[in-house]
Amino acid sequence: MSSAVRPQGRDTVARHGRLRSRHPLVTVLVILGVLLAVVGVSAGGVGAFALWNAAQTVGDNAVVLDPDEVIPPSLGAIEGGVNLLVTGTDSCDGPNAALSGACQNGDTEGERNDVTMLVHISDEPRRVTVVSFPRDMIVPIPACPREDGSGDYSAMSAQMLNASYMYGGLPCTVKTIEELTGIDIQFAASIRWTGVINMSDAIGGVDVCVAGEINDPHTGLQLTEGAHTLEGAQALQFLRIRHGIGDGSDLGRISNQQQFMSSMVRKLQSDGVLANPPVLFNLATTAISQVTQGQLTLSQSLANPTLMAQIAMAVKDVPYEDIVFVQYPTRYGSGPGADRVLPVTDAADVLFAALAANQPLNLTGDASQGDGVEVTGEATKPAAEPTDAATPEPSDSAAPEASAPETPAPTETRVDLPSNIAGQTAAQVTCTVPQQ
C-alpha cells in the first residue's frame, strides 16, 4: 500500500515558493527530552529551584484542552496508560517567517498541524508507542471552540487532518485525534520551526545515516553518503525532506522522521545526556525559553512539574525493542482528491486494542511504505555498570538450605500488527534511502 501525500513544504533554505511549509517535528522526543531533563536537574539543588520556579512561567502560558476535564494528580491515577499528543505547526509568526518562503510570499492559510504524533506510554511494564498521522489524511473534524470564546467552529465531515489546528488550535487537534482513535488524550504540546532548531541545538545534535548522496533543492539539504550528526537548521531540513528521499512521498518522510527520533531516543537514554547535568539543564532551560517566546506550547496538564518528572521516570528505562514508531494506516481515495489518503480503521483498531490491553507489539510490515529508509542493523543498550557491593561469603557454620526453584516470569505474547502498518523500533538502526 502506498499512501503518499503530494503537497509539500519549504523553508528559507528552499528556493521554490510554490511549496507550503510542511515541516516534520522532532517534538515527540524533544518533549521526552525535556521530561528527562526535569528529572536530571531536579537533583541539582539551586538548579532544581530555578527550574521549578520557571515552571510557573510555563503554566502561565499553557493551553487548557478541556475546561471540564480534571487534571490527574499523579501518573498512577491514570488508568490504561498515558497519551500525549504532539503537533508541529507551520506558523509565520516572528522568526518563523524567515524560515518559510510560503510565509514571505503570503502563500499561507492559517497555522496548521503539519505533523501530528501520538505518544502512548503504557501501564507497567512500561512501553512507548509513537503513532504518526499523515497530515493530509481526510478525517471528520468535530465542532471546536473558537480561541476568542465567541462560540464554536462548525463540525466538518471530511477535512484534511492538518486543518484541525487552524480551526481551533491544539485543543481541536486533540479532540480530532480522540474521535478518530477512540482514546483519551491527557497531555499535549505543539512546537514551531524556531523551537525545533533551538531544541536540537540544546541536545547537541542527533546521529543519522544516509545510504547515498542527498542534494534536495526543495529544502536545501545536502548530505554525503554515510553517518552525520545533525543539529539546528540542518536537522530541520532533514526532518522536512520529502522529494530527495525514497519515492518522494509523505510516507518516506514519516519514516525518515522515525529514523531521527529512534536515534534521538538512544541518545536521550545514554549517559551522554542523562549523566551530563550541563546538557540536561541546558535542555530544560531552552525548552522553557521556547515556551516564553511562543515557540513551544504545552497543555495545562503537561505543565505540571510533578507529572513531568513522573512521565520522565516512566520512560527513561524502557527497552529499545519496546519503543515503537508506527504510521497510522491509510489508503488512497478515488475520484476528486484521490491524492489524499483515508484512514484504514480496521488495521488501526488492532493497534489501539493492543495498546489498551497493554500488550507488546510486533511489526510485520516494512520500515517504510514510502521506501524512505532501510534497516541496516540493531542497537543494544550498554550494559549497566557493576556495583562495588561485596558479595557475602557463605557461612561455614550453617549448612546451606535447599532453595525452591525460581518460577520464571511469564512470557508475554506480542501482538502482530497488520502488515500495512509501517514502522520501526528504537532497537532497529535505519538509514535514509535517497530518491532514485
C-alpha positions as CSV (number, residue, x, y, z in Angstrom):
1,M,0.0,0.0,0.0
2,S,1.3,3.4,-0.8
3,S,-0.3,6.5,0.7
4,A,1.9,9.3,-0.3
5,V,0.7,12.8,0.3
6,R,1.6,15.1,-2.5
7,P,1.5,18.7,-1.3
8,Q,4.8,19.7,0.2
9,G,6.5,22.3,2.3
10,R,9.6,24.5,2.1
11,D,11.7,26.8,4.2
12,T,14.2,29.6,3.6
13,V,16.8,27.2,2.6
14,A,14.4,26.1,-0.1
15,R,14.2,28.1,-3.3
16,H,10.7,27.2,-4.6
17,G,8.0,29.4,-3.3
18,R,5.2,27.3,-4.7
19,L,5.5,24.8,-1.8
20,R,3.9,25.4,1.5
21,S,6.0,24.6,4.6
22,R,5.4,21.1,5.8
23,H,7.9,20.5,8.5
24,P,8.2,17.3,10.4
25,L,8.9,17.7,14.1
26,V,11.3,16.1,16.4
27,T,8.9,17.2,19.1
28,V,7.9,13.9,20.5
29,L,11.5,13.2,21.6
30,V,12.0,16.9,22.4
31,I,9.2,16.7,24.9
32,L,10.5,13.4,26.3
33,G,14.0,15.0,26.4
34,V,12.6,17.9,28.4
35,L,10.9,15.5,30.8
36,L,14.2,13.7,31.2
37,A,15.9,17.0,31.8
38,V,13.5,17.8,34.6
39,V,14.5,14.5,36.4
40,G,18.2,15.2,36.0
41,V,18.0,18.8,37.1
42,S,15.7,18.1,40.0
43,A,18.7,16.6,41.8
44,G,20.7,19.7,41.4
45,G,19.7,22.0,44.3
46,V,19.7,25.5,43.0
47,G,19.1,24.3,39.5
48,A,16.1,22.4,40.7
49,F,14.7,25.5,42.4
50,A,15.3,27.6,39.3
51,L,13.6,25.1,37.1
52,W,10.6,24.7,39.4
53,N,10.2,28.5,39.6
54,A,10.4,28.7,35.8
55,A,7.6,26.0,35.7
56,Q,5.3,28.7,36.9
57,T,6.0,30.7,33.8
58,V,5.3,27.5,31.7
59,G,2.0,27.1,33.5
60,D,1.0,30.7,32.8
61,N,1.4,30.1,29.0
62,A,-0.3,26.7,29.0
63,V,-3.4,25.7,27.0
64,V,-6.5,24.2,28.5
65,L,-7.5,21.1,26.4
66,D,-10.9,20.6,28.1
67,P,-12.3,23.0,30.7
68,D,-14.4,20.2,32.2
69,E,-11.5,17.7,32.5
70,V,-9.8,17.2,35.9
71,I,-6.0,17.1,35.6
72,P,-4.8,13.9,37.2
73,P,-2.9,14.4,40.4
74,S,-0.2,11.8,39.5
75,L,0.8,9.3,36.8
76,G,-0.6,6.5,39.0
77,A,-4.0,8.0,38.9
78,I,-4.2,7.5,35.1
79,E,-5.5,4.0,34.1
80,G,-4.8,2.5,30.8
81,G,-1.6,4.4,30.1
82,V,-0.6,7.9,29.3
83,N,-1.4,9.6,26.0
84,L,0.5,12.7,24.8
85,L,-0.3,14.4,21.5
86,V,2.4,16.4,19.9
87,T,1.9,18.7,16.9
88,G,4.3,20.7,14.7
89,T,2.8,23.8,13.1
90,D,3.6,26.0,10.1
91,S,3.4,29.3,11.9
92,C,4.5,32.5,10.2
93,D,4.8,34.4,13.5
94,G,8.1,36.1,14.4
95,P,11.3,34.4,13.4
96,N,9.5,31.5,11.8
97,A,8.6,33.7,8.8
98,A,12.2,33.9,7.8
99,L,12.3,30.1,7.6
100,S,9.5,29.8,5.1
101,G,9.2,31.1,1.5
102,A,5.5,30.5,1.8
103,C,5.3,33.0,4.6
104,Q,7.4,35.5,2.7
105,N,5.2,35.1,-0.4
106,G,2.0,35.3,1.5
107,D,1.1,31.8,0.5
108,T,-0.4,30.8,3.8
109,E,-3.8,29.9,5.2
110,G,-3.7,30.0,8.9
111,E,-1.5,27.9,11.2
112,R,-1.8,24.1,10.6
113,N,-0.6,21.0,12.3
114,D,1.6,19.7,9.6
115,V,2.9,17.0,11.9
116,T,0.7,15.1,14.4
117,M,2.1,12.4,16.6
118,L,0.6,10.5,19.5
119,V,2.9,9.1,22.2
120,H,1.4,6.3,24.3
121,I,3.1,5.3,27.5
122,S,1.7,2.1,28.8
123,D,1.0,0.9,32.3
124,E,3.6,-1.3,33.9
125,P,5.5,-2.8,32.3
126,R,6.3,0.5,30.6
127,R,6.3,0.6,26.8
128,V,6.3,3.6,24.4
129,T,4.5,3.7,21.1
130,V,4.6,6.7,18.8
131,V,1.9,6.9,16.1
132,S,2.4,9.4,13.2
133,F,-0.7,10.6,11.5
134,P,-0.3,11.7,7.8
135,R,-1.1,15.4,7.6
136,D,-3.4,15.2,4.5
137,M,-5.4,12.2,5.8
138,I,-9.1,13.0,5.3
139,V,-11.0,12.8,8.7
140,P,-14.0,14.3,10.4
141,I,-13.2,17.4,12.4
142,P,-15.6,17.9,15.4
143,A,-17.0,21.2,16.5
144,C,-14.3,23.1,18.3
145,P,-14.4,26.2,20.5
146,R,-13.0,29.4,18.9
147,E,-9.9,30.8,20.6
148,D,-11.6,34.1,21.4
149,G,-14.5,32.4,23.2
150,S,-17.1,33.6,20.6
151,G,-18.6,30.2,20.0
152,D,-17.7,27.1,18.1
153,Y,-16.3,26.3,14.7
154,S,-18.8,24.0,12.9
155,A,-18.1,20.3,12.7
156,M,-16.9,19.1,9.3
157,S,-17.3,15.6,8.0
158,A,-14.3,15.4,5.7
159,Q,-11.2,17.7,6.0
160,M,-7.5,17.2,6.0
161,L,-6.2,16.5,9.4
162,N,-3.8,19.4,9.3
163,A,-6.8,21.8,9.1
164,S,-7.8,21.0,12.7
165,Y,-5.2,23.3,14.3
166,M,-6.3,26.2,12.1
167,Y,-9.9,25.7,13.2
168,G,-9.4,25.5,16.9
169,G,-5.7,25.3,17.9
170,L,-4.2,22.5,19.9
171,P,-7.4,21.5,21.7
172,C,-9.2,21.0,18.4
173,T,-6.4,18.7,17.1
174,V,-6.6,16.7,20.3
175,K,-10.3,16.4,20.0
176,T,-10.0,15.3,16.4
177,I,-7.5,12.5,17.2
178,E,-9.6,11.4,20.2
179,E,-12.6,10.9,17.9
180,L,-10.6,9.1,15.3
181,T,-8.9,6.7,17.6
182,G,-11.4,6.4,20.5
183,I,-8.7,7.1,23.1
184,D,-8.5,9.7,25.8
185,I,-5.6,12.2,25.5
186,Q,-4.4,13.7,28.8
187,F,-1.4,15.8,27.6
188,A,-0.5,17.8,24.5
189,A,2.2,20.1,23.1
190,S,2.9,21.9,19.9
191,I,6.2,23.4,18.5
192,R,7.2,25.8,15.7
193,W,10.2,25.8,13.5
194,T,12.4,28.0,15.7
195,G,11.7,25.8,18.6
196,V,12.8,22.7,16.7
197,I,16.1,24.4,15.8
198,N,16.8,25.6,19.3
199,M,15.9,22.3,21.0
200,S,18.0,20.2,18.6
201,D,21.0,22.5,19.3
202,A,20.4,22.1,23.1
203,I,20.7,18.3,22.9
204,G,23.9,18.5,20.9
205,G,22.7,17.0,17.7
206,V,21.4,13.7,16.5
207,D,23.2,11.0,14.6
208,V,21.6,9.9,11.3
209,C,22.6,7.8,8.3
210,V,22.0,8.2,4.6
211,A,22.6,5.4,2.1
212,G,23.7,7.7,-0.7
213,E,24.2,11.4,-1.5
214,I,21.3,13.7,-0.9
215,N,21.0,17.0,-2.8
216,D,17.5,18.3,-2.4
217,P,16.7,21.8,-3.9
218,H,13.3,21.9,-2.1
219,T,14.8,22.0,1.4
220,G,18.3,22.9,0.5
221,L,19.7,19.8,2.3
222,Q,23.0,18.4,1.1
223,L,24.5,15.3,2.7
224,T,27.1,12.9,1.5
225,E,26.7,9.2,1.9
226,G,27.3,7.9,5.4
227,A,26.8,9.0,9.0
228,H,26.1,12.6,10.1
229,T,25.4,14.4,13.3
230,L,22.7,17.0,12.6
231,E,21.5,19.9,14.7
232,G,19.9,23.3,14.2
233,A,18.7,24.3,10.8
234,Q,20.2,21.2,9.2
235,A,18.3,18.9,11.5
236,L,15.1,20.8,10.5
237,Q,16.0,20.3,6.8
238,F,16.5,16.6,7.3
239,L,13.2,16.2,9.1
240,R,11.3,18.2,6.4
241,I,12.8,16.5,3.4
242,R,10.4,14.6,1.1
243,H,11.4,14.9,-2.6
244,G,15.0,13.9,-2.1
245,I,14.3,10.5,-0.4
246,G,12.5,7.3,-1.1
247,D,9.6,7.5,-3.5
248,G,9.2,11.3,-2.8
249,S,6.0,10.6,-0.7
250,D,5.0,11.8,2.7
251,L,5.3,8.2,3.9
252,G,9.0,8.3,3.1
253,R,9.3,11.5,5.1
254,I,7.5,9.9,8.1
255,S,9.9,7.0,8.2
256,N,12.8,9.5,7.8
257,Q,11.5,11.3,10.9
258,Q,11.3,7.9,12.7
259,Q,14.9,7.2,12.0
260,F,15.8,10.6,13.5
261,M,13.5,10.0,16.5
262,S,14.8,6.5,17.1
263,S,18.4,7.8,17.1
264,M,17.4,10.6,19.4
265,V,15.8,8.1,21.9
266,R,19.0,6.2,22.1
267,K,20.9,9.4,22.8
268,L,18.4,10.6,25.4
269,Q,18.7,7.4,27.2
270,S,22.5,7.3,27.1
271,D,24.9,8.5,29.7
272,G,25.9,11.3,27.4
273,V,22.6,13.1,28.3
274,L,21.3,11.5,31.5
275,A,24.7,11.7,33.2
276,N,25.6,15.2,32.0
277,P,24.0,17.8,34.2
278,P,25.0,20.8,32.0
279,V,23.3,19.2,29.0
280,L,20.2,18.4,31.0
281,F,20.0,21.9,32.4
282,N,20.5,23.5,29.0
283,L,17.8,21.3,27.5
284,A,15.3,22.2,30.2
285,T,16.1,25.9,30.2
286,T,16.0,26.1,26.4
287,A,12.5,24.4,26.5
288,I,11.3,27.0,29.0
289,S,12.7,29.9,26.9
290,Q,10.8,28.5,23.8
291,V,7.6,28.5,25.9
292,T,8.0,32.1,26.9
293,Q,8.9,33.1,23.3
294,G,5.8,31.3,21.9
295,Q,7.7,28.6,20.0
296,L,6.6,25.7,22.3
297,T,3.1,25.3,23.8
298,L,2.2,22.8,26.5
299,S,-1.2,21.8,27.7
300,Q,-2.0,22.8,31.3
301,S,-1.9,19.2,32.3
302,L,1.7,18.8,30.9
303,A,2.9,22.0,32.6
304,N,2.6,20.3,36.0
305,P,6.3,19.7,37.0
306,T,5.4,16.7,39.2
307,L,3.7,15.0,36.4
308,M,6.5,15.9,34.0
309,A,9.0,14.2,36.3
310,Q,6.8,11.1,36.7
311,I,6.4,10.7,33.0
312,A,10.2,11.1,32.5
313,M,10.9,8.4,35.1
314,A,8.3,6.1,33.5
315,V,10.0,6.2,30.0
316,K,13.7,6.6,30.7
317,D,14.5,2.9,31.1
318,V,12.1,1.4,28.5
319,P,13.9,-1.2,26.4
320,Y,14.7,-0.2,22.8
321,E,12.5,-3.0,21.4
322,D,9.5,-1.7,23.4
323,I,9.9,1.9,21.9
324,V,7.9,1.5,18.7
325,F,7.3,4.1,15.9
326,V,4.4,3.4,13.6
327,Q,2.4,5.3,11.0
328,Y,-1.4,5.3,11.2
329,P,-2.5,3.1,8.3
330,T,-4.1,4.8,5.3
331,R,-5.1,4.2,1.7
332,Y,-5.7,6.4,-1.3
333,G,-9.2,7.6,-2.1
334,S,-10.7,7.8,-5.5
335,G,-12.2,10.4,-7.8
336,P,-11.6,14.1,-6.9
337,G,-9.0,14.4,-4.2
338,A,-7.5,11.0,-4.9
339,D,-4.1,12.3,-4.0
340,R,-5.3,12.5,-0.4
341,V,-5.4,9.5,1.9
342,L,-8.1,7.9,4.0
343,P,-7.9,6.1,7.4
344,V,-7.8,2.3,7.4
345,T,-9.6,1.9,10.6
346,D,-9.7,-1.9,10.8
347,A,-5.9,-2.1,10.9
348,A,-5.7,0.8,13.3
349,D,-8.2,-0.9,15.6
350,V,-5.7,-3.8,16.0
351,L,-3.0,-1.3,17.1
352,F,-5.2,0.6,19.6
353,A,-6.7,-2.6,21.0
354,A,-3.2,-3.9,21.8
355,L,-2.3,-0.6,23.4
356,A,-5.5,-0.7,25.5
357,A,-4.7,-4.2,26.6
358,N,-1.0,-3.3,27.4
359,Q,0.3,-5.9,25.0
360,P,3.8,-5.7,23.4
361,L,3.8,-5.1,19.7
362,N,5.4,-7.0,16.8
363,L,5.9,-5.1,13.5
364,T,5.2,-7.3,10.4
365,G,5.3,-4.6,7.8
366,D,8.1,-2.6,6.2
367,A,10.1,0.0,8.0
368,S,8.8,2.5,5.4
369,Q,5.9,2.2,2.9
370,G,7.5,5.1,1.0
371,D,10.9,3.5,0.6
372,G,12.3,6.2,2.8
373,V,14.6,4.1,5.0
374,E,16.1,0.6,5.1
375,V,17.1,-1.4,8.2
376,T,20.9,-1.7,8.5
377,G,21.5,-3.0,11.9
378,E,20.4,-3.4,15.5
379,A,21.2,-1.2,18.5
380,T,21.7,-2.6,22.1
381,K,21.8,-0.7,25.3
382,P,25.2,-0.5,27.0
383,A,25.4,-2.9,29.9
384,A,24.9,-1.4,33.4
385,E,28.0,-0.6,35.4
386,P,28.8,-3.3,38.0
387,T,28.3,-2.2,41.6
388,D,31.1,-2.2,44.2
389,A,29.0,-4.0,46.8
390,A,30.9,-7.0,48.1
391,T,29.3,-10.5,47.7
392,P,28.9,-12.1,51.2
393,E,30.9,-15.2,51.7
394,P,28.9,-18.4,52.6
395,S,29.0,-19.3,56.3
396,D,30.8,-22.4,57.3
397,S,28.8,-22.7,60.5
398,A,25.5,-23.4,58.8
399,A,24.5,-26.0,56.2
400,P,23.1,-24.4,53.1
401,E,19.3,-24.5,52.9
402,A,17.6,-26.1,50.0
403,S,16.1,-23.3,47.9
404,A,12.9,-23.6,45.9
405,P,13.4,-23.4,42.2
406,E,12.7,-19.9,40.8
407,T,9.5,-19.6,38.9
408,P,10.2,-17.9,35.5
409,A,8.3,-14.8,34.7
410,P,5.5,-15.4,32.2
411,T,6.4,-14.5,28.7
412,E,4.0,-12.0,27.1
413,T,2.8,-12.8,23.6
414,R,3.4,-9.9,21.2
415,V,0.6,-8.8,19.0
416,D,1.3,-9.0,15.3
417,L,0.3,-5.7,13.8
418,P,-1.2,-5.8,10.2
419,S,1.4,-5.5,7.5
420,N,0.0,-2.2,6.3
421,I,1.2,-0.5,9.5
422,A,4.8,0.5,8.7
423,G,7.4,1.5,11.3
424,Q,10.4,0.6,13.3
425,T,11.6,0.2,16.9
426,A,14.4,2.1,18.7
427,A,16.4,-1.2,18.5
428,Q,16.5,-1.0,14.7
429,V,19.1,1.1,13.1
430,T,17.8,2.5,9.8
431,C,19.4,4.5,7.0
432,T,17.7,7.0,4.7
433,V,17.4,6.0,1.1
434,P,17.9,8.8,-1.4
435,Q,15.3,9.2,-4.2
436,Q,16.3,7.4,-7.3
